[in-house]
Amino acid sequence: MGRYFYQIGFRDYLTGLCQITDDSHLEMTFRTRQPYWFNTFIHAIDLRDGETLDVKIYKLAPDQLRNKGYVRDLWNQASIPLSAFREQGDGSFNGPPPEAGLLITTLYVSSPEPERDLRLDDIAILPSGEGRIVLEPLTP
């Protein structure tokens, strides 16, 4: 049986989707069987000192979403500070979080298997938020 890889991506390599602030948050409304069954990545560049081709890749560790109030198979609202993401380095994502001033060029949400039944309804990167990971079910 073959493996599947589903991903939703938003890209703007020339000017960036948005600039990271000290308190930037990812907010999304989603439904899945388990919230830690999908991956979220951002790619960022630094254009503060001119153009650069140095793309930094950051990932939210899926296990950070465990035991945060998610209700299975219902729509949930997530607010995740970008400081929870970690930079890729030496083949793993154990580096520092993205710093203020970087431009996000790509946002990916992916699930390696279709059985995980990931559904996204709304997704945004906001300049501020609660400063911690919050998962709340939406009232049906």
Z-matrix of the N, CA and C atoms (Angstrom, degrees):
N
C 1 1.449
C 2 1.527 1 109.00
N 3 1.306 2 117.01 1 130.48
C 4 1.455 3 121.70 2 -179.23
C 5 1.516 4 112.67 3 -75.15
N 6 1.315 5 115.48 4 160.53
C 7 1.467 6 120.96 5 177.57
C 8 1.518 7 108.41 6 -101.73
N 9 1.320 8 115.91 7 147.58
C 10 1.449 9 122.44 8 -178.34
C 11 1.515 10 109.26 9 -111.92
N 12 1.310 11 115.63 10 153.50
C 13 1.458 12 120.12 11 174.48
C 14 1.520 13 107.26 12 -137.77
N 15 1.313 14 115.81 13 110.92
C 16 1.457 15 121.45 14 178.42
C 17 1.512 16 108.57 15 -103.61
N 18 1.315 17 116.59 16 137.49
C 19 1.450 18 118.36 17 176.20
C 20 1.516 19 110.36 18 -148.96
N 21 1.311 20 113.93 19 147.19
C 22 1.456 21 122.34 20 174.61
C 23 1.515 22 105.05 21 -115.88
N 24 1.306 23 117.35 22 128.84
C 25 1.452 24 119.65 23 -177.44
C 26 1.512 25 112.37 24 -135.87
N 27 1.313 26 114.87 25 148.03
C 28 1.460 27 122.81 26 175.05
C 29 1.514 28 105.49 27 -125.88
N 30 1.339 29 116.54 28 130.38
C 31 1.466 30 119.67 29 -174.50
C 32 1.517 31 111.86 30 -134.45
N 33 1.314 32 114.81 31 143.27
C 34 1.452 33 122.74 32 168.01
C 35 1.523 34 106.55 33 -154.70
N 36 1.329 35 115.88 34 91.14
C 37 1.455 36 120.79 35 -174.43
C 38 1.523 37 113.69 36 -77.04
N 39 1.327 38 117.85 37 -19.91
C 40 1.458 39 119.88 38 -174.04
C 41 1.523 40 113.28 39 -85.48
N 42 1.325 41 117.69 40 -44.15
C 43 1.461 42 120.23 41 -176.34
C 44 1.521 43 113.15 42 -120.81
N 45 1.310 44 117.50 43 -9.40
C 46 1.455 45 120.75 44 -179.00
C 47 1.522 46 111.73 45 86.40
N 48 1.312 47 115.50 46 150.85
C 49 1.467 48 120.82 47 176.82
C 50 1.521 49 110.41 48 -75.46
N 51 1.335 50 116.48 49 -40.52
C 52 1.456 51 121.97 50 178.56
C 53 1.521 52 108.77 51 -166.15
N 54 1.320 53 115.43 52 164.54
C 55 1.460 54 120.67 53 178.38
C 56 1.523 55 109.17 54 -99.81
N 57 1.318 56 116.26 55 137.00
C 58 1.457 57 121.93 56 -179.95
C 59 1.519 58 110.19 57 -75.07
N 60 1.335 59 115.90 58 135.02
C 61 1.460 60 122.42 59 172.96
C 62 1.527 61 108.10 60 -107.02
N 63 1.329 62 116.67 61 174.16
C 64 1.468 63 120.43 62 178.34
C 65 1.524 64 111.94 63 -61.55
N 66 1.338 65 117.56 64 -23.32
C 67 1.458 66 121.52 65 -174.24
C 68 1.535 67 112.40 66 -122.72
N 69 1.338 68 118.60 67 23.88
C 70 1.469 69 120.93 68 -179.19
C 71 1.524 70 111.42 69 -61.31
N 72 1.321 71 114.99 70 142.40
C 73 1.466 72 122.60 71 179.74
C 74 1.517 73 110.72 72 -131.88
N 75 1.319 74 115.15 73 146.80
C 76 1.456 75 122.20 74 169.20
C 77 1.518 76 106.71 75 -95.24
N 78 1.312 77 116.75 76 127.03
C 79 1.461 78 120.65 77 175.02
C 80 1.510 79 107.82 78 -120.26
N 81 1.332 80 115.84 79 135.70
C 82 1.454 81 119.61 80 177.53
C 83 1.517 82 110.84 81 -152.34
N 84 1.312 83 113.84 82 152.69
C 85 1.451 84 122.19 83 174.03
C 86 1.519 85 106.18 84 -111.01
N 87 1.334 86 116.17 85 124.85
C 88 1.457 87 119.64 86 -173.83
C 89 1.523 88 110.42 87 -150.19
N 90 1.314 89 113.67 88 165.73
C 91 1.459 90 121.22 89 174.86
C 92 1.522 91 107.87 90 -141.24
N 93 1.326 92 116.65 91 137.22
C 94 1.453 93 122.54 92 176.59
C 95 1.525 94 108.11 93 -162.01
N 96 1.289 95 116.10 94 169.17
C 97 1.467 96 118.33 95 178.57
C 98 1.531 97 111.38 96 -68.69
N 99 1.325 98 116.84 97 -37.66
C 100 1.457 99 121.84 98 178.05
C 101 1.523 100 108.43 99 -141.15
N 102 1.328 101 119.64 100 131.17
C 103 1.465 102 120.46 101 -175.86
C 104 1.518 103 114.06 102 -69.86
N 105 1.331 104 118.19 103 -16.73
C 106 1.459 105 119.83 104 -179.68
C 107 1.530 106 111.34 105 -96.27
N 108 1.326 107 116.13 106 16.89
C 109 1.455 108 120.42 107 179.61
C 110 1.525 109 113.46 108 -97.92
N 111 1.306 110 117.96 109 14.24
C 112 1.458 111 118.63 110 176.07
C 113 1.522 112 109.39 111 -138.80
N 114 1.317 113 115.22 112 162.79
C 115 1.464 114 122.35 113 -177.32
C 116 1.515 115 109.98 114 -112.20
N 117 1.315 116 115.61 115 145.08
C 118 1.456 117 121.31 116 176.40
C 119 1.523 118 107.73 117 -128.22
N 120 1.332 119 115.98 118 124.89
C 121 1.461 120 122.75 119 -178.70
C 122 1.519 121 109.94 120 -123.66
N 123 1.323 122 115.97 121 148.90
C 124 1.459 123 121.17 122 166.30
C 125 1.527 124 107.84 123 -130.06
N 126 1.311 125 115.09 124 144.84
C 127 1.463 126 122.41 125 172.53
C 128 1.518 127 106.07 126 -111.95
N 129 1.310 128 117.52 127 138.43
C 130 1.461 129 121.07 128 -177.63
C 131 1.524 130 110.22 129 -139.09
N 132 1.336 131 114.43 130 151.13
C 133 1.459 132 121.84 131 176.80
C 134 1.526 133 108.48 132 -129.23
N 135 1.320 134 115.45 133 161.82
C 136 1.459 135 121.57 134 178.90
C 137 1.521 136 108.17 135 -115.03
N 138 1.326 137 116.10 136 109.31
C 139 1.462 138 120.40 137 178.32
C 140 1.526 139 111.91 138 -108.61
N 141 1.326 140 117.31 139 14.44
C 142 1.470 141 120.23 140 -178.01
C 143 1.519 142 111.86 141 -66.65
N 144 1.318 143 118.34 142 -30.84
C 145 1.460 144 121.95 143 -179.44
C 146 1.520 145 111.75 144 -112.98
N 147 1.313 146 117.10 145 32.65
C 148 1.455 147 120.91 146 -178.80
C 149 1.517 148 110.71 147 105.57
N 150 1.298 149 115.66 148 -176.87
C 151 1.457 150 120.12 149 -176.52
C 152 1.522 151 111.50 150 -73.22
N 153 1.325 152 114.85 151 148.58
C 154 1.457 153 120.63 152 178.00
C 155 1.515 154 109.31 153 -146.24
N 156 1.294 155 116.42 154 150.30
C 157 1.458 156 121.55 155 174.22
C 158 1.519 157 110.55 156 -105.68
N 159 1.321 158 116.67 157 7.26
C 160 1.455 159 121.73 158 -179.27
C 161 1.531 160 109.62 159 -80.11
N 162 1.323 161 116.00 160 97.57
C 163 1.463 162 121.44 161 179.92
C 164 1.519 163 108.20 162 -93.45
N 165 1.314 164 115.57 163 127.10
C 166 1.456 165 121.45 164 176.95
C 167 1.520 166 108.18 165 -100.55
N 168 1.322 167 116.31 166 138.96
C 169 1.462 168 121.86 167 -177.66
C 170 1.530 169 107.92 168 -113.19
N 171 1.344 170 115.28 169 131.06
C 172 1.461 171 121.67 170 -179.76
C 173 1.525 172 109.09 171 -125.41
N 174 1.327 173 115.59 172 147.71
C 175 1.459 174 120.72 173 -179.23
C 176 1.525 175 109.70 174 -134.82
N 177 1.314 176 114.78 175 141.18
C 178 1.456 177 120.66 176 170.24
C 179 1.517 178 107.16 177 -86.55
N 180 1.314 179 117.38 178 124.06
C 181 1.462 180 120.31 179 177.36
C 182 1.524 181 108.78 180 -68.11
N 183 1.337 182 118.07 181 118.91
C 184 1.461 183 120.24 182 -175.95
C 185 1.528 184 113.96 183 -56.84
N 186 1.327 185 117.52 184 -31.63
C 187 1.470 186 118.04 185 -178.16
C 188 1.526 187 112.63 186 -68.99
N 189 1.331 188 117.69 187 -12.04
C 190 1.459 189 120.19 188 175.04
C 191 1.530 190 111.75 189 -67.06
N 192 1.327 191 116.89 190 -16.07
C 193 1.462 192 120.79 191 -179.97
C 194 1.526 193 112.77 192 -90.65
N 195 1.323 194 117.30 193 -5.12
C 196 1.476 195 120.49 194 178.92
C 197 1.528 196 110.48 195 -67.19
N 198 1.316 197 114.56 196 142.48
C 199 1.469 198 122.09 197 173.76
C 200 1.528 199 113.42 198 55.34
N 201 1.317 200 116.70 199 37.97
C 202 1.466 201 120.74 200 179.53
C 203 1.525 202 112.55 201 -110.25
N 204 1.329 203 118.80 202 12.19
C 205 1.455 204 120.94 203 176.80
C 206 1.510 205 114.55 204 103.06
N 207 1.328 206 117.46 205 6.41
C 208 1.466 207 121.29 206 -179.99
C 209 1.531 208 110.50 207 -66.31
N 210 1.338 209 116.09 208 138.58
C 211 1.463 210 121.34 209 175.62
C 212 1.528 211 107.74 210 -111.38
N 213 1.314 212 115.55 211 119.00
C 214 1.456 213 123.28 212 -176.88
C 215 1.526 214 111.90 213 -57.48
N 216 1.337 215 114.88 214 137.20
C 217 1.460 216 124.35 215 174.49
C 218 1.529 217 114.48 216 65.51
N 219 1.331 218 118.72 217 10.18
C 220 1.461 219 121.99 218 170.67
C 221 1.525 220 107.86 219 -110.62
N 222 1.322 221 116.49 220 160.85
C 223 1.453 222 120.07 221 173.17
C 224 1.521 223 108.32 222 -71.83
N 225 1.319 224 116.21 223 133.36
C 226 1.456 225 123.20 224 -179.50
C 227 1.517 226 109.78 225 -126.20
N 228 1.328 227 115.79 226 146.50
C 229 1.463 228 122.20 227 174.89
C 230 1.522 229 107.58 228 -102.74
N 231 1.325 230 116.53 229 128.63
C 232 1.463 231 121.47 230 178.47
C 233 1.519 232 109.80 231 -115.98
N 234 1.312 233 115.70 232 138.89
C 235 1.458 234 122.62 233 171.24
C 236 1.523 235 106.19 234 -125.82
N 237 1.328 236 116.35 235 117.88
C 238 1.465 237 121.40 236 -171.63
C 239 1.527 238 108.69 237 -129.73
N 240 1.327 239 117.92 238 116.70
C 241 1.470 240 118.43 239 176.89
C 242 1.527 241 110.34 240 -65.48
N 243 1.328 242 116.02 241 141.35
C 244 1.465 243 118.72 242 178.68
C 245 1.522 244 111.14 243 -64.84
N 246 1.318 245 117.25 244 -16.74
C 247 1.468 246 120.13 245 176.11
C 248 1.528 247 111.59 246 -66.77
N 249 1.336 248 118.26 247 -13.31
C 250 1.472 249 121.80 248 176.06
C 251 1.527 250 111.93 249 -80.29
N 252 1.343 251 117.35 250 -15.00
C 253 1.458 252 121.55 251 177.40
C 254 1.526 253 109.07 252 -79.51
N 255 1.331 254 116.53 253 152.88
C 256 1.459 255 121.78 254 179.00
C 257 1.518 256 110.63 255 -128.30
N 258 1.341 257 114.97 256 143.04
C 259 1.464 258 121.76 257 -178.31
C 260 1.518 259 110.88 258 -75.24
N 261 1.331 260 114.72 259 145.15
C 262 1.452 261 120.65 260 176.43
C 263 1.522 262 109.64 261 -74.69
N 264 1.313 263 114.32 262 136.07
C 265 1.460 264 119.87 263 176.55
C 266 1.512 265 109.21 264 -161.47
N 267 1.305 266 117.45 265 134.03
C 268 1.466 267 122.09 266 179.37
C 269 1.524 268 112.53 267 55.97
N 270 1.330 269 117.08 268 36.79
C 271 1.458 270 121.17 269 175.95
C 272 1.511 271 115.53 270 81.57
N 273 1.322 272 118.14 271 -1.68
C 274 1.464 273 120.00 272 177.68
C 275 1.533 274 108.84 273 -133.03
N 276 1.301 275 115.66 274 171.26
C 277 1.458 276 120.95 275 -178.71
C 278 1.528 277 108.88 276 -107.66
N 279 1.321 278 115.26 277 72.49
C 280 1.458 279 120.28 278 -179.55
C 281 1.520 280 111.84 279 -123.46
N 282 1.320 281 117.04 280 16.60
C 283 1.458 282 121.58 281 -179.93
C 284 1.516 283 112.22 282 -83.81
N 285 1.312 284 116.61 283 -169.54
C 286 1.463 285 120.72 284 -178.75
C 287 1.534 286 111.42 285 -74.21
N 288 1.332 287 116.98 286 164.93
C 289 1.465 288 120.65 287 175.29
C 290 1.533 289 109.96 288 -73.50
N 291 1.328 290 117.31 289 166.33
C 292 1.465 291 119.23 290 177.67
C 293 1.529 292 110.68 291 -65.12
N 294 1.321 293 115.85 292 143.43
C 295 1.462 294 119.42 293 -178.06
C 296 1.523 295 111.55 294 -97.20
N 297 1.309 296 115.11 295 154.69
C 298 1.464 297 121.29 296 177.90
C 299 1.522 298 109.69 297 -58.52
N 300 1.314 299 116.43 298 141.17
C 301 1.455 300 122.40 299 179.11
C 302 1.514 301 114.17 300 101.61
N 303 1.329 302 117.65 301 -21.72
C 304 1.461 303 120.05 302 176.21
C 305 1.523 304 109.62 303 -68.78
N 306 1.325 305 116.08 304 151.78
C 307 1.459 306 121.65 305 176.12
C 308 1.520 307 109.24 306 -102.43
N 309 1.313 308 116.20 307 126.53
C 310 1.456 309 120.15 308 174.87
C 311 1.514 310 107.80 309 -77.49
N 312 1.324 311 116.30 310 123.26
C 313 1.459 312 120.77 311 179.55
C 314 1.523 313 112.23 312 -102.83
N 315 1.333 314 116.49 313 -23.86
C 316 1.459 315 120.62 314 -176.45
C 317 1.520 316 109.34 315 -146.00
N 318 1.318 317 115.52 316 139.81
C 319 1.460 318 122.48 317 172.41
C 320 1.516 319 106.95 318 -128.95
N 321 1.323 320 117.36 319 121.98
C 322 1.463 321 122.42 320 179.80
C 323 1.516 322 110.07 321 -122.22
N 324 1.305 323 115.68 322 135.68
C 325 1.458 324 122.63 323 168.27
C 326 1.515 325 105.05 324 -121.99
N 327 1.322 326 116.73 325 123.71
C 328 1.456 327 119.65 326 -173.92
C 329 1.512 328 111.28 327 -137.68
N 330 1.321 329 113.91 328 155.77
C 331 1.455 330 121.53 329 175.65
C 332 1.520 331 107.13 330 -137.39
N 333 1.332 332 117.61 331 125.70
C 334 1.457 333 119.08 332 -175.53
C 335 1.523 334 114.37 333 -75.34
N 336 1.328 335 118.86 334 -11.11
C 337 1.454 336 119.86 335 -178.11
C 338 1.520 337 111.13 336 -138.99
N 339 1.333 338 117.93 337 135.19
C 340 1.469 339 120.62 338 -176.96
C 341 1.519 340 113.78 339 -67.40
N 342 1.320 341 118.67 340 -22.19
C 343 1.461 342 121.39 341 -179.03
C 344 1.523 343 111.97 342 -64.61
N 345 1.289 344 116.88 343 -14.19
C 346 1.459 345 120.05 344 -178.34
C 347 1.517 346 111.95 345 -77.00
N 348 1.318 347 116.54 346 -13.27
C 349 1.457 348 121.88 347 171.17
C 350 1.525 349 112.79 348 53.79
N 351 1.328 350 116.58 349 48.00
C 352 1.459 351 121.18 350 178.97
C 353 1.520 352 110.19 351 -77.19
N 354 1.329 353 116.91 352 129.05
C 355 1.466 354 123.95 353 176.68
C 356 1.526 355 108.32 354 -129.73
N 357 1.322 356 116.57 355 129.05
C 358 1.462 357 122.38 356 176.21
C 359 1.519 358 109.16 357 -111.27
N 360 1.324 359 116.03 358 136.13
C 361 1.454 360 120.43 359 177.94
C 362 1.521 361 111.80 360 -111.50
N 363 1.322 362 116.90 361 -35.55
C 364 1.456 363 121.20 362 -175.72
C 365 1.524 364 107.90 363 -152.55
N 366 1.326 365 116.72 364 141.50
C 367 1.460 366 119.81 365 178.67
C 368 1.527 367 108.33 366 -150.77
N 369 1.342 368 116.34 367 136.85
C 370 1.463 369 121.18 368 -179.05
C 371 1.519 370 109.57 369 -155.25
N 372 1.325 371 115.70 370 152.37
C 373 1.461 372 121.35 371 170.13
C 374 1.516 373 105.84 372 -108.97
N 375 1.325 374 115.75 373 119.72
C 376 1.459 375 122.35 374 -176.14
C 377 1.522 376 110.30 375 -108.54
N 378 1.348 377 117.34 376 152.35
C 379 1.465 378 119.65 377 -177.48
C 380 1.527 379 114.62 378 -72.20
N 381 1.347 380 118.34 379 -12.79
C 382 1.462 381 119.63 380 179.74
C 383 1.523 382 109.92 381 -151.73
N 384 1.322 383 114.96 382 168.06
C 385 1.462 384 120.68 383 -179.49
C 386 1.513 385 110.65 384 -174.53
N 387 1.322 386 116.44 385 -163.45
C 388 1.465 387 121.82 386 -173.64
C 389 1.518 388 114.66 387 -77.02
N 390 1.313 389 118.66 388 -15.18
C 391 1.460 390 120.41 389 179.17
C 392 1.513 391 114.24 390 85.25
N 393 1.316 392 117.79 391 8.27
C 394 1.454 393 122.08 392 177.88
C 395 1.527 394 108.17 393 -151.59
N 396 1.324 395 116.39 394 162.83
C 397 1.466 396 120.57 395 178.50
C 398 1.524 397 108.38 396 -75.26
N 399 1.331 398 115.11 397 125.82
C 400 1.466 399 121.05 398 178.30
C 401 1.513 400 107.71 399 -127.84
N 402 1.325 401 116.44 400 127.38
C 403 1.466 402 123.58 401 174.23
C 404 1.515 403 107.60 402 -122.14
N 405 1.335 404 116.38 403 123.86
C 406 1.459 405 120.07 404 179.59
C 407 1.514 406 110.40 405 -135.52
N 408 1.321 407 117.35 406 133.14
C 409 1.465 408 119.63 407 175.75
C 410 1.521 409 110.14 408 -71.01
N 411 1.327 410 116.01 409 144.17
C 412 1.458 411 120.73 410 175.18
C 413 1.507 412 108.99 411 -86.38
N 414 1.294 413 117.00 412 144.10
C 415 1.467 414 121.07 413 -179.99
C 416 1.513 415 109.50 414 -65.62
N 417 1.356 416 116.80 415 127.06
C 418 1.472 417 118.34 416 -178.77
C 419 1.520 418 111.93 417 -69.31
